[in-house]
Amino acid sequence: MSEHHIDQDYLAKRQLKKGTAGWMLLAGLGVSYVISGDFAGWNFGIGVAGWGGFAVAAALMAVMYFTLVLSLAEMSAAIPAAGGGYSFARQVMGPSGGYLTGLAVLIEYVLAPAAIVVFIGSAVEELTGLNGPIVYAAFYIIFVGVHLVGAGEALKLMMVITALAIFAIIATSVALFGSFDSANLFNIAPDPTIAGATEFLPFGWHGVWAALPFGMWLFLAVEGVPLAAEEAKDPATDVPKGIIGAMLFLLISAVLVVFLLAGAAGADVIGDSAVPLVDALKATGHTTLATTVNVLGLAGLIASFFSIIYGYSRLVFALSRAGYLPQFLSLTSERKAPTWALVIPAIFGFLVSLTGEGDLILGMAVVGATISYALMAISHILLRLNHPEMHRPYKTPGGIFTSGISLVLAIVALTGVYAFDPRAFNYTIVLYVVGALYFFLYSKNHLVAKTAEEEFEMLAAAEEDLG
């Protein structure tokens, strides 16, 4: 009985605000996680693979994300917990599998904002001349502050910022449509030293391999939608609709930027640009719109920065509430915001951002991401094989064949980071091993709830007691 009361008190201090998000808001969250990827970063893939090679890499990554999203939709409807991929893995692979999946997502979600804030610095510099640690600190302080005010408010503000970014992509696409010329896509000369280099693949198949991480930037972090499951109005229908809706929208925006930018300004120009939308507009004489898009591009970066902070806070909250991470990290404020889960990763991310190496940090985030995708796909396969009787409000079309495609492509994408930047690969693996040691040497002996069911039961009881 007393243990039950410890649980009540423990959980009473660890509650998120229910029912703040319907499926439209969740789809918006999914788009805002990713939207900055349309504005910068992906286009360097053209530099390493040529336009044709990058198009192949991006198409492969689109298939990986789409199959992953369909798998996640099923699992998030069946297991609606704030831990997303970690909760699914824990259900089927136990605490160790759950933690190793959660740790990979955590590396992605804590490092991605650190990379994005470096890109925000460049955009702010272009507009105001200011850059460096003071800009990074200001953005972290402001946006962590907004999240501390409460989730509903944060999600609504995020939708407005995301809408501005979407407007910028649509306006750019309309402006560039008239200047599109397919010859511009293939204006990078084939490298004569590479066997099998063609006009379509100027750097051969190795280029395609090295471009996979850049193809991922067009979709990276969309898998974070299930992290909002505990705050959804009706998780079983809202989360699958939200994540699939976000993915369909992102496929359209990816096709627009990949074809129209290089087709209007030339693959050579776009493959080398820090601000591809702006440079494409300048190259085609739309200077006024270019200035507007530069400002709205900042909105795109902020949308992703803002929403990924939301994502990592929910993941840290879930890992900490179950005892995988130090338990103080899951304490929530009177406004039901997970205070320390927002603040501590922000401090870590800020320190990482001081290196100023945006590309390297993003490469590391991609390594964390691909490890987590492989583990999530395995979770889907094992849940189908070991728990066929489980209630599934939404079912993945194609079943384990679909998640199998996602698993294979995730492993290929992971090796692609190594092909592009071995440093990013090696640093991340070291970080991953350190995180794993923390679990195996310490936290696995201090778990609060071993399974998702135990945690749900505790939560339900706590809510009843709180009335």
C-alpha positions as CSV (number, residue, x, y, z in Angstrom):
1,M,0.0,0.0,0.0
2,S,2.7,2.5,1.0
3,E,4.6,1.6,-2.3
4,H,1.4,2.6,-4.1
5,H,1.5,6.0,-2.4
6,I,5.1,6.5,-3.3
7,D,4.1,5.8,-6.9
8,Q,1.2,8.4,-6.7
9,D,3.4,11.1,-5.2
10,Y,6.2,10.2,-7.7
11,L,3.9,10.4,-10.7
12,A,1.9,13.4,-9.5
13,K,5.1,15.5,-9.9
14,R,5.6,14.0,-13.4
15,Q,2.5,14.7,-15.5
16,L,2.1,16.2,-18.9
17,K,-0.9,18.2,-20.0
18,K,-3.4,15.9,-21.7
19,G,-5.5,16.7,-24.8
20,T,-3.5,19.7,-26.1
21,A,-3.0,18.3,-29.6
22,G,-5.3,17.1,-32.3
23,W,-4.1,15.4,-35.5
24,M,-3.7,18.7,-37.4
25,L,-1.5,20.1,-34.7
26,L,0.5,16.8,-34.7
27,A,1.0,16.9,-38.5
28,G,2.1,20.5,-38.0
29,L,4.6,19.4,-35.4
30,G,5.9,16.7,-37.8
31,V,6.4,19.3,-40.5
32,S,8.0,21.8,-38.1
33,Y,10.5,19.2,-36.9
34,V,11.8,18.9,-40.5
35,I,11.1,22.1,-42.3
36,S,14.5,23.7,-41.7
37,G,16.0,20.8,-43.8
38,D,14.3,22.2,-46.9
39,F,16.1,25.5,-46.4
40,A,19.7,24.4,-46.0
41,G,21.9,21.3,-45.7
42,W,20.3,18.8,-48.1
43,N,21.8,20.6,-51.2
44,F,25.4,19.7,-50.2
45,G,24.4,16.2,-51.4
46,I,24.4,17.6,-55.0
47,G,28.0,18.6,-54.4
48,V,29.0,15.1,-53.4
49,A,26.8,13.1,-55.9
50,G,25.7,15.5,-58.7
51,W,22.0,16.2,-59.1
52,G,21.2,12.7,-60.5
53,G,23.1,11.0,-57.7
54,F,21.5,13.1,-55.1
55,A,18.0,12.5,-56.6
56,V,18.6,8.7,-56.2
57,A,19.9,9.1,-52.6
58,A,16.9,11.3,-51.7
59,A,14.4,8.9,-53.2
60,L,15.9,6.0,-51.3
61,M,15.7,8.0,-48.0
62,A,12.1,9.0,-48.8
63,V,11.3,5.3,-49.1
64,M,13.1,4.6,-45.8
65,Y,11.2,7.4,-44.0
66,F,7.8,6.5,-45.5
67,T,8.1,2.8,-44.5
68,L,9.4,3.8,-41.1
69,V,6.5,6.3,-40.6
70,L,3.9,3.6,-41.5
71,S,5.5,1.3,-39.0
72,L,5.6,4.0,-36.3
73,A,1.9,4.8,-37.0
74,E,0.9,1.3,-36.0
75,M,3.1,1.2,-32.9
76,S,2.1,4.7,-31.7
77,A,-1.6,3.8,-32.0
78,A,-1.1,0.6,-30.0
79,I,1.4,2.0,-27.4
80,P,0.7,5.8,-26.9
81,A,3.5,6.9,-24.6
82,A,5.6,10.0,-24.5
83,G,8.8,8.0,-25.2
84,G,8.0,7.3,-28.9
85,G,10.5,4.8,-30.3
86,Y,11.9,4.0,-26.9
87,S,8.5,2.9,-25.6
88,F,7.9,0.7,-28.6
89,A,11.3,-1.0,-28.3
90,R,11.0,-1.5,-24.5
91,Q,7.7,-3.3,-25.0
92,V,9.3,-5.9,-27.1
93,M,13.1,-5.9,-26.4
94,G,12.9,-5.2,-22.7
95,P,14.6,-2.4,-20.7
96,S,18.0,-2.7,-22.5
97,G,16.5,-2.6,-26.0
98,G,14.3,0.3,-25.0
99,Y,17.1,2.3,-23.5
100,L,19.5,1.7,-26.5
101,T,16.7,2.9,-28.8
102,G,15.9,5.9,-26.6
103,L,19.6,6.8,-26.3
104,A,20.0,6.8,-30.1
105,V,17.0,9.1,-30.5
106,L,18.3,11.3,-27.7
107,I,21.7,11.8,-29.4
108,E,19.8,12.8,-32.6
109,Y,17.4,15.2,-30.8
110,V,20.0,16.9,-28.5
111,L,22.6,17.4,-31.3
112,A,20.1,18.5,-34.0
113,P,19.2,21.8,-32.3
114,A,22.9,22.4,-31.6
115,A,23.5,22.1,-35.4
116,I,20.5,24.2,-36.3
117,V,21.4,27.0,-33.9
118,V,24.8,27.3,-35.8
119,F,22.8,27.7,-39.0
120,I,20.5,30.2,-37.3
121,G,23.7,32.1,-36.3
122,S,24.6,32.3,-40.0
123,A,21.1,33.5,-41.0
124,V,21.1,36.1,-38.2
125,E,24.6,37.3,-39.3
126,E,23.3,37.8,-42.9
127,L,20.5,40.0,-41.6
128,T,22.1,41.8,-38.6
129,G,25.8,41.1,-38.7
130,L,25.6,39.4,-35.3
131,N,26.8,35.8,-34.8
132,G,28.5,33.5,-32.3
133,P,27.9,32.3,-28.8
134,I,25.7,35.3,-27.9
135,V,23.2,34.4,-30.7
136,Y,23.2,30.7,-29.8
137,A,22.6,31.5,-26.1
138,A,19.8,33.9,-26.9
139,F,17.9,31.4,-29.0
140,Y,18.2,28.6,-26.5
141,I,17.1,30.9,-23.6
142,I,14.1,32.3,-25.5
143,F,12.8,29.0,-26.9
144,V,13.3,26.9,-23.8
145,G,11.6,29.8,-22.0
146,V,8.5,29.5,-24.2
147,H,8.3,25.7,-23.6
148,L,8.5,26.3,-19.8
149,V,5.3,28.4,-20.2
150,G,3.4,25.3,-21.4
151,A,2.9,22.8,-24.2
152,G,-0.4,24.1,-25.7
153,E,1.0,27.7,-26.1
154,A,4.3,26.4,-27.5
155,L,2.7,24.1,-30.1
156,K,0.4,26.9,-31.3
157,L,3.3,29.4,-31.7
158,M,5.2,26.7,-33.5
159,M,2.3,26.3,-36.0
160,V,2.5,30.0,-36.9
161,I,6.2,29.9,-37.4
162,T,5.9,26.7,-39.5
163,A,3.2,28.3,-41.7
164,L,5.5,31.2,-42.5
165,A,8.3,28.7,-43.5
166,I,5.9,26.8,-45.7
167,F,4.7,30.0,-47.4
168,A,8.4,30.8,-48.2
169,I,8.8,27.4,-50.0
170,I,5.6,27.8,-52.0
171,A,6.4,31.4,-53.0
172,T,9.9,30.3,-54.1
173,S,8.6,27.4,-56.1
174,V,6.1,29.6,-57.9
175,A,8.7,32.2,-58.7
176,L,11.2,29.6,-60.0
177,F,8.7,27.6,-62.1
178,G,9.1,29.7,-65.2
179,S,12.9,29.5,-65.1
180,F,13.1,25.7,-64.9
181,D,15.3,24.0,-67.5
182,S,16.2,20.3,-67.1
183,A,19.6,20.9,-68.7
184,N,20.5,22.9,-65.5
185,L,20.1,19.7,-63.5
186,F,23.1,18.0,-65.2
187,N,25.6,20.9,-65.5
188,I,28.2,19.2,-63.2
189,A,30.8,17.5,-65.4
190,P,31.4,13.8,-64.8
191,D,34.6,13.1,-62.9
192,P,37.0,11.4,-65.4
193,T,38.9,9.7,-62.6
194,I,35.8,7.7,-61.4
195,A,34.9,4.5,-63.2
196,G,31.3,4.6,-64.4
197,A,30.8,8.3,-63.9
198,T,28.1,9.7,-66.2
199,E,26.2,12.9,-66.8
200,F,23.5,11.6,-64.5
201,L,25.9,10.2,-61.8
202,P,29.0,12.5,-62.2
203,F,30.7,11.0,-59.1
204,G,29.5,7.4,-59.7
205,W,27.7,5.2,-57.2
206,H,30.1,6.2,-54.4
207,G,28.6,9.7,-54.6
208,V,25.1,8.3,-54.1
209,W,26.3,6.5,-51.0
210,A,27.9,9.6,-49.5
211,A,24.8,11.7,-50.3
212,L,22.4,9.5,-48.3
213,P,22.8,11.6,-45.1
214,F,21.9,14.7,-47.1
215,G,18.8,13.0,-48.5
216,M,17.8,12.3,-44.9
217,W,17.9,16.1,-44.1
218,L,14.7,16.5,-46.1
219,F,12.9,14.2,-43.6
220,L,15.1,14.0,-40.5
221,A,13.1,14.1,-37.2
222,V,9.6,13.4,-38.6
223,E,9.7,10.3,-36.5
224,G,9.3,12.5,-33.4
225,V,5.5,12.9,-33.8
226,P,4.8,9.9,-31.4
227,L,6.7,11.8,-28.7
228,A,3.6,13.9,-28.3
229,A,1.3,10.9,-27.8
230,E,0.5,11.6,-24.1
231,E,-0.6,15.1,-25.0
232,A,-2.8,14.0,-28.0
233,K,-6.6,14.2,-27.7
234,D,-7.1,10.7,-29.1
235,P,-3.7,9.1,-29.6
236,A,-5.0,5.9,-31.3
237,T,-6.2,7.9,-34.3
238,D,-4.5,11.3,-34.0
239,V,-0.9,10.1,-34.0
240,P,-1.1,7.8,-37.1
241,K,-3.0,10.5,-39.0
242,G,-0.6,13.2,-37.9
243,I,2.6,11.4,-38.7
244,I,1.4,10.1,-42.1
245,G,0.0,13.6,-43.0
246,A,3.3,15.2,-42.1
247,M,5.3,12.7,-44.2
248,L,3.0,13.3,-47.3
249,F,3.5,17.0,-47.0
250,L,7.3,16.7,-46.7
251,L,7.5,14.5,-49.8
252,I,5.8,17.3,-51.8
253,S,8.1,20.0,-50.4
254,A,11.2,17.8,-51.0
255,V,10.2,17.3,-54.6
256,L,9.7,21.0,-55.1
257,V,13.0,22.1,-53.7
258,V,15.1,19.3,-55.2
259,F,13.8,19.9,-58.7
260,L,13.1,23.6,-58.9
261,L,16.2,25.0,-57.3
262,A,18.7,23.2,-59.3
263,G,16.5,23.3,-62.4
264,A,16.3,27.1,-62.2
265,A,19.8,28.1,-60.9
266,G,22.0,25.1,-62.0
267,A,23.1,22.1,-60.0
268,D,26.6,23.5,-59.6
269,V,25.3,26.7,-57.9
270,I,22.9,24.9,-55.6
271,G,25.3,22.2,-54.6
272,D,27.6,24.8,-53.1
273,S,25.1,27.2,-51.5
274,A,24.7,28.0,-47.8
275,V,21.2,29.4,-48.5
276,P,19.9,27.5,-51.6
277,L,16.4,29.1,-51.8
278,V,17.8,32.6,-51.6
279,D,20.6,31.9,-54.1
280,A,18.2,30.3,-56.6
281,L,16.0,33.4,-56.4
282,K,18.9,35.8,-56.8
283,A,20.2,33.7,-59.7
284,T,16.9,34.1,-61.5
285,G,16.5,37.8,-60.8
286,H,13.9,37.6,-57.9
287,T,15.9,39.8,-55.5
288,T,13.0,41.2,-53.5
289,L,11.5,37.8,-52.9
290,A,15.1,36.5,-52.1
291,T,15.2,39.0,-49.1
292,T,11.8,37.9,-47.9
293,V,12.7,34.2,-48.1
294,N,15.9,34.9,-46.3
295,V,13.9,36.2,-43.3
296,L,11.3,33.4,-43.6
297,G,14.2,30.8,-43.9
298,L,15.1,31.9,-40.4
299,A,11.5,31.1,-39.5
300,G,12.0,27.6,-40.9
301,L,15.2,27.1,-38.9
302,I,13.5,28.4,-35.7
303,A,10.5,26.1,-36.3
304,S,12.7,23.0,-36.3
305,F,14.9,24.3,-33.4
306,F,11.8,25.0,-31.4
307,S,10.0,21.7,-32.1
308,I,13.0,19.5,-31.6
309,I,13.5,21.0,-28.2
310,Y,9.9,20.0,-27.5
311,G,10.8,16.5,-28.8
312,Y,13.9,16.0,-26.7
313,S,12.2,17.2,-23.6
314,R,9.4,14.6,-23.9
315,L,11.9,11.9,-24.5
316,V,14.2,12.8,-21.6
317,F,11.0,13.1,-19.5
318,A,9.9,9.6,-20.4
319,L,13.4,8.1,-20.0
320,S,13.8,9.8,-16.6
321,R,10.3,9.0,-15.3
322,A,11.0,5.3,-15.8
323,G,14.4,5.6,-14.1
324,Y,16.7,5.2,-17.1
325,L,18.0,8.8,-16.7
326,P,18.4,10.6,-13.3
327,Q,14.9,11.0,-11.9
328,F,15.0,14.7,-11.2
329,L,14.9,15.2,-15.0
330,S,11.2,14.2,-15.2
331,L,9.9,16.6,-12.6
332,T,7.1,18.8,-14.1
333,S,6.2,22.3,-13.2
334,E,2.7,23.6,-12.1
335,R,2.1,24.3,-15.8
336,K,2.9,20.6,-16.5
337,A,6.1,21.5,-18.4
338,P,9.1,19.1,-17.8
339,T,11.5,21.8,-16.5
340,W,14.8,20.0,-16.2
341,A,14.2,17.8,-19.3
342,L,14.1,21.1,-21.2
343,V,17.0,22.9,-19.5
344,I,19.8,20.3,-19.1
345,P,19.9,19.1,-22.7
346,A,19.8,22.8,-23.8
347,I,22.9,23.5,-21.8
348,F,24.6,20.4,-23.3
349,G,23.5,21.5,-26.9
350,F,24.7,25.0,-26.3
351,L,28.1,23.8,-25.3
352,V,28.3,21.6,-28.4
353,S,27.2,24.5,-30.6
354,L,30.3,26.5,-29.5
355,T,32.4,24.4,-31.8
356,G,30.5,26.2,-34.7
357,E,30.8,23.0,-36.8
358,G,27.1,22.7,-37.9
359,D,27.8,20.1,-40.6
360,L,29.8,17.8,-38.3
361,I,27.1,18.0,-35.5
362,L,24.4,17.3,-38.1
363,G,26.4,14.3,-39.3
364,M,26.5,13.0,-35.7
365,A,22.7,13.6,-35.3
366,V,22.2,11.5,-38.4
367,V,24.2,8.6,-36.9
368,G,22.0,8.6,-33.8
369,A,18.9,8.8,-36.0
370,T,19.8,5.8,-38.3
371,I,20.7,3.6,-35.3
372,S,17.3,4.4,-33.8
373,Y,15.5,3.8,-37.1
374,A,17.0,0.3,-37.4
375,L,16.0,-0.5,-33.8
376,M,12.4,0.9,-34.3
377,A,12.0,-1.2,-37.5
378,I,13.2,-4.3,-35.5
379,S,10.6,-3.4,-32.8
380,H,7.8,-3.3,-35.4
381,I,8.9,-6.7,-36.8
382,L,9.2,-8.3,-33.3
383,L,5.9,-6.9,-32.1
384,R,4.2,-8.4,-35.2
385,L,5.9,-11.8,-34.7
386,N,5.7,-12.0,-30.9
387,H,2.4,-10.2,-30.1
388,P,0.1,-10.9,-33.0
389,E,-2.9,-10.6,-30.6
390,M,-2.1,-7.0,-29.6
391,H,-4.9,-4.5,-30.2
392,R,-3.8,-2.4,-33.2
393,P,-6.1,0.5,-34.0
394,Y,-4.0,1.2,-37.1
395,K,-2.2,-1.5,-39.1
396,T,0.9,-0.9,-41.3
397,P,0.2,-1.7,-44.9
398,G,2.5,-4.6,-46.0
399,G,3.3,-5.5,-42.3
400,I,6.8,-6.7,-41.6
401,F,7.8,-6.4,-45.3
402,T,7.3,-2.6,-45.0
403,S,9.4,-2.3,-41.7
404,G,11.9,-4.7,-43.3
405,I,12.6,-2.2,-46.1
406,S,13.0,0.5,-43.6
407,L,15.5,-1.6,-41.6
408,V,17.7,-2.4,-44.6
409,L,17.8,1.2,-45.8
410,A,18.5,2.5,-42.2
411,I,21.6,0.3,-42.1
412,V,22.7,1.5,-45.5
413,A,22.2,5.1,-44.5
414,L,24.3,4.6,-41.4
415,T,27.2,3.5,-43.5
416,G,26.6,6.5,-45.7
417,V,27.6,8.9,-42.9
418,Y,30.9,7.0,-42.6
419,A,31.4,7.4,-46.4
420,F,30.8,11.2,-46.1
421,D,32.5,12.0,-42.7
422,P,34.2,9.3,-40.7
423,R,34.7,11.8,-37.8
424,A,31.0,12.2,-37.3
425,F,30.5,8.5,-37.3
426,N,33.3,7.8,-34.8
427,Y,32.4,10.6,-32.3
428,T,28.8,9.5,-32.2
429,I,29.7,5.8,-31.6
430,V,31.9,6.9,-28.7
431,L,29.0,9.0,-27.3
432,Y,26.6,6.0,-27.7
433,V,29.0,3.7,-25.9
434,V,29.4,6.1,-23.0
435,G,25.6,6.4,-22.7
436,A,25.2,2.6,-22.9
437,L,27.7,2.2,-20.1
438,Y,25.7,4.5,-17.8
439,F,22.7,2.2,-18.3
440,F,24.5,-1.1,-17.9
441,L,26.6,0.0,-14.9
442,Y,24.1,2.1,-13.1
443,S,20.6,2.9,-14.1
444,K,19.4,-0.5,-15.0
445,N,19.4,-1.3,-11.3
446,H,17.3,1.8,-10.5
447,L,14.4,1.5,-12.9
448,V,11.0,2.6,-11.7
449,A,8.9,0.7,-14.2
450,K,10.2,-2.3,-16.2
451,T,7.6,-2.2,-18.9
452,A,5.4,0.3,-20.6
453,E,2.4,-1.5,-19.1
454,E,3.7,-1.0,-15.6
455,E,4.2,2.6,-16.3
456,F,0.7,3.0,-17.8
457,E,-0.9,1.3,-14.8
458,M,1.0,3.6,-12.4
459,L,-0.1,6.6,-14.4
460,A,-3.7,5.6,-14.5
461,A,-3.8,5.0,-10.8
462,A,-2.1,8.4,-10.1
463,E,-4.6,10.2,-12.3
464,E,-7.5,8.6,-10.4
465,D,-6.0,9.6,-7.1
466,L,-5.5,13.1,-8.3
467,G,-9.0,13.1,-9.5
